[in-house]
Amino acid sequence: MKVAKFGGSSVASAEQLKKVANIIMDDSDRKAIVVSAPGKRFKEDTKVTDLLIALGQAYLNKNSYQAQLDQVIDRFRDITEQLELPESLLKEIQDDINNVLASDYTYELKTDALKASGEDALAKVLSAYLQSLGLKATYLNPKEAGIIVSDEPGSAQILDESFELIYKLRERKEIVVIPGFFGYTKEGKLVTFSRGGSDITGSIVAAGVKADLYENFTDVDSVYCVNPTIVENPKEITSLTYKEMRELSYAGFSVFHDEALIPAFKASIPVCIKNTNNPNGLGTIIVSKKETGDNPVVGIASDTGFLSLYVSKYLMNRELGFGRRLLHILEDECISFEHTPSGIDDLSVIIRESQLTEKKEQKVIQRIKDELDPDMVYVERGLALVMIVGEGMNSTIGIAEKATAAFSRANVNLEMMNQGSSEVSMMFGIKASGVDSAVKSLYKSFFE
C-alpha cells in the first residue's frame, strides 16, 4: 500500500489535477491520497490558502470580504468547469466557507477552519473527478480518517491513539482522498497543523496505515544537494536518510517543513519525493539507513536572518548555573534559541532575528547585565548559517579541513563553528553578505 501526497503546485489547476488522476490510475497500490489546497498556477499567482487567510482577516475586522470570497470561488470554478464536474459541488464549497463564517467558533478556531477549507474543497473536487473517470474513490474527512490531534490551533500535534484508527483505512477497497493540513480534537474541534501541514498529514497517514511507501509529489524532480538559485544545475540527491533530510530542511531546504517527516521516520517508512510533471523520474528516496560512499556529504544548506548574543565573563565555567540563568532570561522573554557554542569564559547564543526584535534587545541586554554581571554583552545581527550535512562524516578524515579551506578560498570569515556529536551536520556562522560565495566554494570542494 502506498500513500501519495500532492502539494499545492500539483493541484493548482484542472490541467494539474488531470496529471494527478493519471498518476493515481497508474498504480493500484496508491490507495490513500492526501492533498494540499491549490497553489500558484504561475509566478505572480496567489495560493488559495493565502486568499482564505485574507478573507478571514477581512471578515474578523468587520470589513467587506466578498472580493476575497469571489477569488476563492473563482479558482474552484475554473477547476470544476474544466473537469466537467457538477455545479452542485461548487455550491457545496461556497456553503462550507459561509458556514464557517456564520459559525459561533472562537476567533482561533474560525481562522483555522477557514485556512483548512482550501484543502477540504480540493479533496472533494479530486474524489469527484476520480469518480467521473470510473474509479472507486471517496472523499474522507480527517475526523473519519481518525486524525485526532491536540487542541493547539495553528500548531496541532497528532495523538498516539490516532494511528490505530488510521490503520483501519487498510480495510477500505476504494481510493480515499483526505484533505491535508488539519485534524480534529477529541471534542470535535477542527484545528490545523503548522503551515505546510499537508506534508505532516501525509506522513501521519503513511505511518498510520503502515504504508510500504509514502510518495510526496511536488514540482521538482528531486532534492538538489544545494540551492539551485545559488549554484547553477546542481547535482541531484538520489537517496537521503531522515536525519539528513531533517537537518537540510531546518537549514533552508524548502522541500519539507523540518517536522513534516517525523511520523514516517518513527514508523521507518521510506519516503519518495517525485515530480507530478515527471512522475517516471527517479526522484529522491528518504530512508532510515543507507550506505555511505567516498564523499559522505550529501548537501549544503544555508539560511539568513540570524543573530548572535555574545556574553563574556572571566571564569564563567566555574560559575554554577550561569548558562541556565542566561537561557532562563530568554525563556522569560519568550525567545527560543538555535545553538549555544561556548568557550571557557564566553557563550554565544544563536537566535533568529525575528525572535529577538531590536525593541526586545535592550531589555534582554539590561537583564543580563543586572542578573549575570558579565564583563561584556552585545548582539551581532546580519548573520547566516551554512551547514554541510551527511551521515558518515564522523568516520571520514578531513571534512572540517576541506570545509574551512573552502570558506578561506571564498574570502569569507567564520564567525562561529558548531559540530554536533552525531556529526550528521557541521554548521558555520558567517556574515549574511558572504552566503552565496561561501556556498559556491563549498559545492566546488565537495561535489565537483
C-alpha positions in Angstrom: 0.0 0.0 0.0 1.2 3.5 -0.9 0.2 6.9 0.4 0.6 9.7 -2.1 0.5 13.3 -1.1 0.1 16.0 -3.8 1.3 19.5 -3.0 -0.2 22.9 -3.9 1.6 23.2 -7.3 0.3 19.7 -8.2 -3.3 20.6 -7.6 -3.2 24.3 -8.7 -5.4 23.8 -11.8 -7.6 21.4 -13.8 -4.6 20.5 -16.0 -2.5 19.6 -13.0 -5.4 17.5 -11.5 -5.6 15.5 -14.7 -1.9 14.6 -14.2 -2.7 13.7 -10.6 -5.5 11.4 -11.7 -3.2 9.7 -14.2 -0.6 9.1 -11.5 -3.2 7.6 -9.2 -4.6 5.3 -12.0 -1.1 4.3 -13.0 -0.5 2.3 -9.7 -3.3 0.4 -8.0 -1.3 0.4 -4.8 -1.9 4.2 -4.4 -4.9 3.8 -2.1 -4.7 6.8 0.2 -4.3 10.2 -1.3 -3.6 13.4 0.7 -3.9 16.8 -1.0 -3.0 20.4 -0.3 -5.0 23.5 -1.3 -4.5 24.8 -4.8 -1.1 26.6 -5.0 0.2 29.1 -7.6 -0.5 28.4 -11.3 2.2 30.9 -12.3 4.7 33.1 -10.5 2.5 36.1 -9.8 -0.5 34.0 -8.8 -1.8 33.8 -5.2 -2.2 30.5 -3.3 -5.8 29.7 -2.3 -4.7 29.4 1.4 -3.4 33.0 1.3 -6.7 34.1 -0.2 -8.6 32.4 2.6 -6.3 34.0 5.2 -7.0 37.4 3.6 -10.8 36.6 3.6 -10.7 35.7 7.3 -8.8 38.8 8.3 -11.3 41.0 6.4 -14.3 39.2 8.0 -12.9 39.3 11.5 -12.0 43.0 11.1 -15.6 43.6 10.0 -14.6 44.7 6.5 -16.1 43.5 3.3 -14.7 40.1 2.4 -16.8 39.5 -0.8 -13.8 40.2 -3.1 -11.7 37.5 -1.4 -14.5 35.0 -1.3 -15.2 35.6 -5.0 -11.5 35.0 -5.8 -11.6 31.7 -3.9 -14.8 30.5 -5.6 -13.5 31.6 -9.0 -10.4 29.4 -8.5 -12.5 26.4 -7.8 -15.0 27.3 -10.6 -12.2 27.2 -13.1 -11.2 23.7 -11.9 -14.7 22.2 -11.7 -15.8 23.6 -15.0 -12.7 22.3 -16.9 -13.1 18.9 -15.2 -16.8 18.9 -16.1 -17.9 18.4 -12.6 -21.5 19.2 -11.4 -22.2 22.8 -10.3 -23.6 21.4 -7.0 -20.0 20.7 -6.0 -19.0 24.4 -6.3 -22.1 25.4 -4.3 -21.1 22.9 -1.6 -17.7 24.5 -1.4 -19.2 28.0 -1.1 -21.7 26.8 1.5 -18.9 25.3 3.6 -17.0 28.6 3.7 -20.1 30.6 4.5 -21.0 28.1 7.3 -17.6 28.7 8.9 -18.0 32.4 8.7 -21.5 32.2 10.2 -20.5 29.8 13.0 -20.1 30.6 16.7 -16.5 29.4 16.7 -13.9 31.3 18.7 -11.5 33.6 16.7 -8.7 31.0 16.6 -11.0 28.1 15.6 -12.7 30.1 12.9 -9.3 31.1 11.5 -8.2 27.5 11.4 -11.4 26.3 9.8 -11.1 29.0 7.1 -7.5 28.2 6.3 -8.3 24.4 6.1 -11.2 24.9 3.7 -8.9 25.0 0.7 -7.6 21.5 1.3 -11.1 20.3 2.2 -12.6 21.6 -1.0 -9.8 20.3 -3.2 -10.2 16.8 -1.7 -13.9 16.9 -2.6 -13.0 18.0 -6.1 -10.4 15.3 -6.7 -12.6 12.5 -5.3 -15.5 13.6 -7.6 -13.1 13.8 -10.6 -11.8 10.3 -9.9 -15.4 9.0 -9.7 -16.2 10.7 -13.0 -13.3 8.7 -14.5 -14.9 5.4 -13.3 -12.7 4.9 -10.3 -14.0 3.8 -6.9 -12.9 6.8 -4.8 -14.3 8.7 -1.9 -13.7 12.0 0.0 -12.7 11.2 3.6 -12.9 13.9 6.2 -9.9 13.8 8.6 -12.2 13.0 11.5 -13.5 9.9 9.7 -9.9 9.0 8.8 -9.0 9.0 12.5 -6.7 12.1 12.6 -7.1 13.1 16.2 -4.9 16.0 17.4 -4.1 18.2 20.3 -6.1 21.4 21.0 -3.4 23.8 19.7 -4.9 25.9 16.8 -2.2 26.5 14.2 0.3 24.0 15.6 -1.7 20.8 16.4 0.2 17.6 17.3 -1.1 14.2 16.4 -2.2 12.0 19.3 -0.8 8.5 19.5 -4.3 6.9 19.7 -4.9 8.2 16.1 -2.6 5.6 14.5 -4.8 2.7 15.5 -7.8 4.4 14.0 -6.0 5.4 10.8 -4.8 1.7 10.3 -8.4 0.8 9.6 -8.1 2.6 6.3 -6.4 -0.5 5.0 -9.7 -2.3 5.2 -11.2 0.0 2.6 -11.4 -1.2 -1.0 -11.8 2.3 -2.6 -9.3 5.1 -3.0 -9.6 7.5 -0.2 -8.9 11.2 -0.7 -8.0 13.0 2.5 -7.5 16.8 2.9 -4.2 17.7 4.4 -3.3 20.4 7.0 -5.9 19.7 9.7 -7.4 17.2 12.1 -9.9 17.2 14.9 -9.6 17.3 18.7 -11.3 14.7 20.9 -14.0 17.3 21.4 -14.6 17.6 17.7 -12.9 20.9 17.1 -11.1 21.5 13.7 -7.5 22.6 14.3 -4.6 22.9 11.8 -1.0 21.8 11.8 1.7 24.4 11.3 2.0 25.9 7.8 3.0 23.3 5.3 0.9 20.8 7.3 -0.3 18.8 4.4 3.1 17.1 4.4 2.5 16.4 8.1 -0.9 14.8 7.2 0.7 12.7 4.5 3.4 11.5 6.9 0.8 10.7 9.6 -1.4 8.7 7.2 1.6 6.8 5.9 2.6 5.9 9.4 -1.0 5.0 10.4 -1.6 2.6 7.6 1.9 1.2 7.8 2.4 2.0 4.1 5.2 0.4 2.1 6.0 3.8 0.6 5.0 7.4 1.2 5.2 9.4 -2.1 5.4 13.1 -1.9 4.6 14.7 -5.3 5.8 18.2 -5.8 7.1 20.3 -8.7 10.8 19.3 -8.6 12.4 16.1 -9.9 14.3 15.5 -6.8 16.1 17.2 -3.9 19.2 19.0 -5.0 22.4 19.0 -3.0 22.5 22.8 -2.9 20.1 25.7 -3.6 19.8 25.9 -7.4 19.3 29.7 -7.2 22.9 29.9 -5.8 24.6 27.1 -7.9 23.5 26.5 -11.5 22.5 23.0 -12.3 23.5 21.4 -9.0 23.7 17.6 -8.6 20.5 15.7 -7.6 20.4 13.7 -4.4 19.1 10.2 -5.1 18.9 9.0 -1.5 18.9 10.6 1.9 18.4 9.5 5.5 15.7 11.0 7.6 18.3 12.7 9.8 20.0 14.2 6.8 16.7 15.5 5.4 15.7 17.0 8.7 19.0 18.8 9.0 18.7 20.1 5.4 15.1 21.2 5.8 15.9 23.0 9.1 18.7 24.9 7.3 16.8 26.4 4.4 15.8 23.4 2.1 12.2 24.2 1.2 11.0 20.7 0.1 9.8 19.8 3.5 9.0 21.6 6.8 11.6 20.2 9.2 9.0 18.5 11.3 6.9 17.0 8.5 8.5 13.6 8.3 8.6 12.7 12.0 5.6 10.3 11.9 7.1 8.4 8.9 10.5 8.5 10.4 9.3 6.9 13.7 7.5 4.2 11.7 10.6 3.6 9.4 8.5 4.2 6.2 10.6 5.2 3.1 9.6 8.5 1.6 10.0 9.3 -2.1 9.9 12.8 -3.4 8.6 12.9 -7.0 7.6 15.4 -9.6 3.9 15.5 -10.7 5.1 16.8 -14.1 7.6 14.0 -14.5 6.2 11.0 -12.4 8.5 8.5 -14.1 11.6 10.3 -12.9 13.8 8.7 -10.3 13.1 11.2 -7.5 14.8 11.2 -4.1 14.2 8.4 -1.7 14.4 9.1 2.1 15.2 6.1 4.3 16.3 5.2 7.8 19.7 4.0 6.8 21.9 3.9 3.7 25.4 3.1 2.6 27.9 5.9 2.8 30.2 6.4 -0.2 33.6 8.1 -0.5 32.0 11.5 0.0 29.7 11.4 3.0 28.4 15.0 2.4 25.0 14.9 0.7 24.0 18.5 0.8 24.9 22.1 1.6 22.2 24.3 3.1 22.1 27.9 4.1 19.7 30.3 5.7 19.9 34.0 6.6 18.2 36.1 9.4 20.2 35.1 12.5 22.0 37.0 15.2 24.5 36.1 17.9 24.0 37.2 21.5 27.6 37.2 22.9 28.2 37.1 26.6 31.7 37.0 28.2 32.7 36.7 31.8 36.0 35.7 33.4 35.8 32.2 35.0 32.3 31.7 33.6 33.0 28.0 33.5 33.3 27.9 37.4 30.0 29.8 38.0 27.4 27.2 38.7 24.2 27.7 36.7 25.4 30.6 34.5 24.2 29.1 31.3 20.9 28.1 32.8 20.2 31.6 34.1 21.1 33.1 30.8 18.7 30.8 28.9 16.1 31.4 31.6 16.1 35.1 30.7 15.5 34.3 27.1 12.7 31.9 28.1 11.1 34.7 30.3 11.1 37.0 27.2 9.6 34.2 25.0 12.7 33.9 22.9 13.8 30.5 21.5 17.4 29.9 20.6 19.0 27.8 17.9 22.6 27.0 19.1 24.8 27.8 22.0 28.5 27.5 21.1 30.7 28.2 24.2 34.2 28.6 25.5 35.7 28.8 29.0 34.8 32.5 29.5 32.5 33.0 26.6 29.0 31.9 25.5 27.2 32.8 22.3 23.5 32.2 21.7 22.4 32.0 18.1 18.9 33.3 17.7 16.6 34.0 14.7 16.4 37.8 14.3 12.6 37.5 14.3 12.7 36.1 17.8 14.8 39.0 19.3 13.5 42.2 17.9 15.5 45.4 18.4 12.9 46.5 20.9 13.4 43.4 23.0 17.1 43.5 22.6 17.6 46.4 25.1 15.5 44.7 27.7 17.3 41.4 27.4 20.8 43.0 27.5 19.8 45.0 30.6 18.6 41.9 32.4 21.8 40.0 31.5 23.8 42.9 32.9 21.7 43.1 36.1 21.3 39.4 36.8 24.6 37.9 35.5 27.1 40.7 35.9 29.1 39.9 32.7 32.3 41.5 31.6 30.8 42.1 28.1 27.5 41.5 26.4 26.4 42.5 22.9 24.3 41.5 19.9 25.6 41.0 16.4 23.0 40.9 13.7 23.1 40.0 10.0 24.4 36.5 10.4 23.7 33.5 8.2 24.1 29.8 9.0 25.7 27.5 6.4 25.5 23.8 7.0 27.1 20.8 5.4 25.1 17.6 6.0 25.8 13.9 5.7 25.8 10.8 7.8 29.3 9.2 8.0 31.2 12.4 8.4 32.3 11.2 11.8 34.3 8.4 10.2 35.8 10.4 7.3 39.0 12.3 7.9 39.4 15.9 6.7 35.8 17.1 6.3 36.3 20.1 8.6 39.6 21.0 6.9 38.0 20.8 3.5 35.1 23.0 4.6 37.2 25.7 6.3 39.6 25.8 3.2 36.5 26.4 1.0 35.5 29.4 3.2 39.0 30.7 3.0 39.1 30.5 -0.8 35.8 32.4 -0.9 37.3 35.1 1.4 34.6 34.6 3.9 35.4 34.8 7.6 33.9 32.3 10.1 32.1 33.9 13.0 31.1 30.6 14.5 31.6 26.8 14.0 29.4 24.1 15.6 29.7 20.4 15.1 27.2 18.0 16.7 28.3 14.9 18.4 26.4 12.8 15.9 28.3 14.6 13.1 25.3 14.4 10.8 25.9 18.2 10.2 28.6 20.8 10.6 27.4 24.3 11.0 29.2 27.6 10.3 28.1 31.1 11.2 29.1 33.8 8.7 28.0 37.3 7.7 24.9 37.1 5.5 26.7 39.0 2.7 29.0 36.1 2.2 26.5 33.3 1.8 26.4 32.9 -2.0 30.2 32.9 -2.4 30.7 30.5 0.6 28.1 28.0 -0.7 29.6 28.1 -4.2 33.0 27.4 -2.8 31.8 24.5 -0.6 29.9 23.0 -3.6 33.1 23.1 -5.6 35.0 21.4 -2.8 32.6 18.6 -2.1 30.7 17.9 -5.4 32.9 18.9 -8.3 
